[in-house]
């Protein structure tokens, strides 16, 4: 059985134990009716990619999402959830009891996020008739709890992933850039329904672009209008029963919060502060990259449920041996080589293990993908452009350059190259039966979201 199914069954076992112990948080009531709202969004297909642009209040954004992508959301539940539940020998009544009524209500979202999810359900109900709203394997209509399940699935199933951030002489233009692989189980929705969300700015949120799946209010890979880039990676560390009851923030939702809230200045340190305050169920590495020349250009937040270690998150920065650092501070805050007050960090690599958190003097786990990325960055002499960054991503991808992506098999489901100075993402999104390397990258710029919010 693949490791991702082991994680899923382990979390469900925790949920079953919680249910039998009477620890049920209660399901939030779905909204009544489907009030007619002005549509604050548009769905476009550009170069074969679904691009969803939203604006307005959280409820208005959610309504547009549900109205424009409701049929795809129901299909995700019917085919992807249904197929996986059957594979795990789970009956509809077990799903309703363990997942909808016990597991997902234990996660914590804020009022704006709740309003957005409720908006998705309202929009879906406004667009689809009752027959179209029925989830096949459950033989009932989609409910609010199902949307919560869609938004916590990244906490039941382990993500793979790798990212490298480069800076200065290592990258064209000198501003930090990133190369990113998203590695995951090949759900139909992630191969055929990945969506690029373009979210306009509001009083409480930066504008941002994110890659995610339909029905999700979270992000897998994102960049905001300040050029701050964030991506998520799995680390195989799961705590016990108590961690399930801690009011965890769904980790893809946590990543989107970072995209919404981080300014370029001090982004790495501020992300550390946020993640310390947001409990999580499963182990993570969160890469944060900022264009601000006066800040640390990148950091990896090693983030898990073991709160006694650094309050839940440990900041890792470039290591002089494994990652690119030209010189380190001396006794007087000066570098012996060049006299700079700060080390000159050139790149930072991230895959799927903690390299500093709770290692207690032990060496971090070996990772061939980490080694390949770091070796490429160390050897690279010319500044890297988008093509070169896709090249280094390919060296760490789960899918080879000639491997066609298949449903329900582990693979690299999207690749992203980001330039923080120009606030652009170059994206290759996986499709069933195709190779990622054969795709012409789709370029999206966050600056395009700066037009008036109501347009």
N, C-alpha and C positions, 0 to 999 in steps of 0.2 A: 504494500500500500504506500503511495507517495507520501512524503513528509507532510505536505499541505493537508492531506486528509487526516493524518494523525493529529495535527493541531486542531482541526475542526471537531473531531470526535472528542478530544480532550476538553475543549471549551464547552461542548454540549454536555459532557459528563458533569462538569462543574455546574452547569445550568440545571441539570436534572437533580443534582444534590441540593441546590438552592431551592428548587421547587418542592422537593420532598420535605425540606426543613421548614417550609412555610414562608420562605424569604421572597415574597412576590411584591414588586414595587407598584403593580397596577398599570394597566395600559392607558395611555392618554386617549381621551375620547376623540374620534374623528370629527371634523367639522360637519355641521348640518347644512344641507343644501349646496348650491353652487351659484353664489351671487355673481352677477355679470360685472366683471371688472374690465376696464380698458386694458388692452393687451400691452404690457410693458416688455416686449421682447420680439425677436424675429429669428427664424431658423433659415439658414442658407446652406446650400451644398456647394462647396468650393473645391475644385479639383478632386471631387469624390469624397470630401470630408464634411461631416456635419459641423456647422459652426453656429452656436447658439449665442446670441447677444441679448443681454438683459439689463434692465435699469429700474429705478423706482425703489419702493419699500421692499423689505424682505418678502412680504406677502404677495406683492405685485410681481416680483421676480419669480417667485415660486409658481404662481398661477400661470405665467407665460411658459415656464419650463414644462409644467404638467399638461397644459393645453397643446403645446407644440410637439411634445414627445411622449404623450400618454400611452399611445399604442405600443411604442418601443419599451416603455417601462413594464407594462403588463406582460409583454413577450419575455422580457428578462426574467420575471418571476416564474412564468409558466415553463419556459424551456431550460434556463440555466439553473435557477433554484430547484425547479422540479426534478431535473435530471440528477442533480447532485444529492438531493434529499433521498431520492429513490436508491441511488448508489450506496448511500449510507444506511439503507434499510429503515428510513424514517417515514412514518405514516403522517398524513395531514394533521391528525389530532396531536401527534407528538410535536410537529413543527409549531402548531398553535400554542401548545402548553409550554414547551421548552424555550422556543425562540421568541415568539410574539409576546407571550405573557410573562416570561421570566428573564430571558437573557437580555433582550434589547432595551427594556425599560430600566435596566441597571446602568445604562450609559447616560451621561450627562450632556445635554445640549442647552444652549441659552435661549432666551425668549425669541430673539430674532431668528435663530435657526429653526426653532419650533414653528414660528409663523411661516417660514419659507417652506417647510415640509407640509404644513397644512395647506399652503397655497398650491403646492404641486398637486395634492389630492383634489382640491377644488377645481383646478384647471383641467385635470384629467376627467373628472366627473362632468364638467361642462362640455367637454369635447366628445366623449365616448358614450355610447348608449350602454345600458346595463349588460347586454350580452358581451360587448367588447371589453367591459371592465372585469370580466370573470377570469380568474387565474386557473388555468387548466388543472394542475395537479391538486389544487385545493378545492375545486368545484365551488368557489364562492367569489364574490367581488373583492378587488384589492382594498385593503384597509390601511389606516395610518400606521399600524404596527409593522406592516410589510415594508413601508417606506423606511421606517427605522431600521429594519433588518437589512435593506439594501445599503444603508449608510453605515452599518457596523460590520459588514461582511469582511472588510479589510482587517478586522480585529479577530476574526475566527480563522481566516486562512492566511498563511504566511506569504509575504511579498518577498521577492528576491531583490534585484536592482543593483546598479552601480552608478556612481557619479564621480567625475573629477572636475575640479575647479582650477583654472590656470590664470596667471597674473603677470603683468609687466612684460618682460622680453619674451615670455613664452607664448604670447597671443597677439594677433594682429590688432593694432589700435591701442594696445597697452592696458585697456580696461579689462577687469576680470571676465572670463568666459567659462562656460561649462559644457561638458558632454555627459549625456545621461542615457542609461538603459532602464526601461521598466520591464522587469521579468516577472511573469505570473502564469498561473494556470490559464489555458486558452479558452476561457468562456466565450460563447458565441457573442455575447454583448460586448466583450472587450476586443474582439477581432472585427466585428461588423457594426458595432454601435458605439465605438469610442466617440466622444464628442469634445470639441474645443469650445469652452465657455469663455465668452468675452463679457466681463462684468464691469459696467461703468461705475465711476466713483460715486460715493454718497457722503453724507455728513460723517458717517462712522466707518467708512471703508475706502481704501485706495482702489482705483481701477486695477484690474488684473486679468490675465489670460491664464486659463488652467486646462489641462487635459484630464478628463475624468470619464465616467460612464453615465448613461442616462439614469435619471432618478437620484443622482448623487448631489448633495450639497457640499461635498468635500472636494479635495484636489489630490491628484497623484504627482503631478509636476506643474509648477506655476511660476509666473513672473509678474510683478506688479509695476505700477507706473513710476516708481522710483528706481526701477532696475533691479530690485531685490528678487533673487531666484531661490526657490525652495523645492526640495525633492525628498521622498521618503524611501526607506530601505528597511527590510526585515532583519531582526537579530533574534535568534532562537532562544529567548528567555521568557518563560511564562511563570507567573507566580501562582499561588494556590487560591483556595476559595475566597479568602478575605479580599484579595485583589479584585475579584469579580464584583464585589459589593461596594467598591470604593467610589462609585459615581464617575467612572472613567469617561474621558472625552474620546469619541471615536477618532482614530488617529488620522484619517483622511480629512475629517472636519478640523482637527487641530492644525493640519498643514494649511488648509485654506484660511484659517484665522491668521496665521502668520502672514500670508500673502495680503490679507486685508489690512493688517495693522502695522507692518514693519516699515519704518522710514529707512532710507539708505544709511544715514548716519547712525552708527552704533547698532546696526541690524543684528549682528551676531550675538552681542551681549544681551540685547533686548529679547531675542528669541530664547536665549537661555533662561531669562527671567520668566517668560511666559510658560515655557514647558515645565519648569520647576513647579508651577502652580496648577498644572493640568494633569491629573492622574491618567495613567494609561494602563491597558491590560497586557499588551504584548510588547516585546522588546523592539526598539527602533533605533535607527540612525537617521537623523534629519540633517541634510546638508543645507546650509544657508550661505548665500554669496551676495555681496553688495558691491556696487561700483564706487562707493565713497572712499576717496584716496586717504582720508585721515583715519579711517576705521580699519579694523582687521578685515581683510578682504573676504575671508571665508572661515567657516567653522563647521564641525560636525557635532551635533548634540546627541550624545549617547544616552538614550531615554528609555526607561523601563519602569516596572511596577515596584521595584525594590527601593522604596522611598527613603530608607535609612542611609542610602549612599548618595550624597550630594543633593538631597531633597528630590531625587527622581531623575535628574539630568546632569550629565558631566560634559563640559565643553572640551573638545579635542581640536587642536590646531596643528599646523604643519610640523612634522617631526624631522629632525635634521638628517636622519638616516633613511627613513622610508619615503618621506615627502620632500619637496624642494624648499630648502632654507639655505640661503647663502651664508648667513652668519647669525650668531646668537649674542644676546646681551652679555657684556662682561660685568665685573663687580660694580662698576660705577654707572651702570645703565648705558654703557657705550659698547659698541661692537669692536672687538679687537681688530677685525680686518678693515672695516671701512668707516668706523666712527659714528655710524647712524645710531639713533636712539632706539630704533626698533629693528627686529630681525627682518630681512628681506625674504618674504615667503613667495615662492614662485608657483607652487601647486599643492593641492590637497586632495587625497584620494579617499573614497568611501565605498565599501561594499557591505558585507553582511555579518560583521562581528564587531564587538566592542574592542577597542585597542587600548583603552585606559581605564574604563569603568570597572571597579571591583575586581581587578586582576590580581591584586595582592602580590605584586612582584613577579608574577608569571609572564611569560611571553604571550602576546596575543595570538589567536588562532591563525594558522597559515591559510592563505587564500590565493589561489593561482590567478584569479582575475585582478585582485589588488596588486599582485606582483607584476602582471603584464602592463597594467595601466601606469604604475609608477616607473617601470623600466622605460616605457615609451616616453614619458614626460622627462625623465632624466636625460635620455639620449637626444631629445629633440633640440635642435639648435636654431632653426628658423621659427619665426612667429607663426602660430597655428591659425589657419582660417577655418571656415565652416567644414570644408572637405576633410581637412586634417583632423578636426575634432570628431567627425563621424568615423574616421578611420580608427581613432583610439577607442571610441565606443564599441566598434565592431570587434575589437580584440577581446573585449570582456563580455560580449553578448552570449546569451544562452543559445541563440539560434545562429548557426553559421551563415556566411554570405550566400550560400546556395540552398539553404534549408527553407522549404516552403512551410509557412505556419499552418498548423492544423488545430482543429477544435479539440479542447480538453486535453491538450498536451502542453507541458511546460515550454515556454519560449519567451523571446524578447518581443513584447507586444507593442511597445513604441520606443522610439529614440528621440531625444531632444538635444539640440545644440543651442545654447543661449548666450547672447552678448549683452552684458549688463549696461554698457555705455550707450548702446543704441536701443535698448529695451526691446530686442527682437528675439523670437524663438523660431528655430528651424526644426520642423517636425516631420518624422516619418512614423505613420500610424499603421500598425499591423492589419493585414487583411487575410482571411482564410485563403489558402492556396497560393499566396504570393510570398516573395522574399522581401525583407525590409530593404536590403541593399539595392534592389532594382528600382526603388521609389525615388522620384524627384522630390526633394524636401519642400514642404509647404511652409511658407514664411508668414508669420503673424507678428505685428508690431503693437505693443501696448499703447503707444502714442496715438494710434488710430481711435482710441476710445475717448479722447479728450473733447470731442464735439459735445454740444449741448445735450444734457441728460435725457431730454424728452424726444430727441430726434431718432 
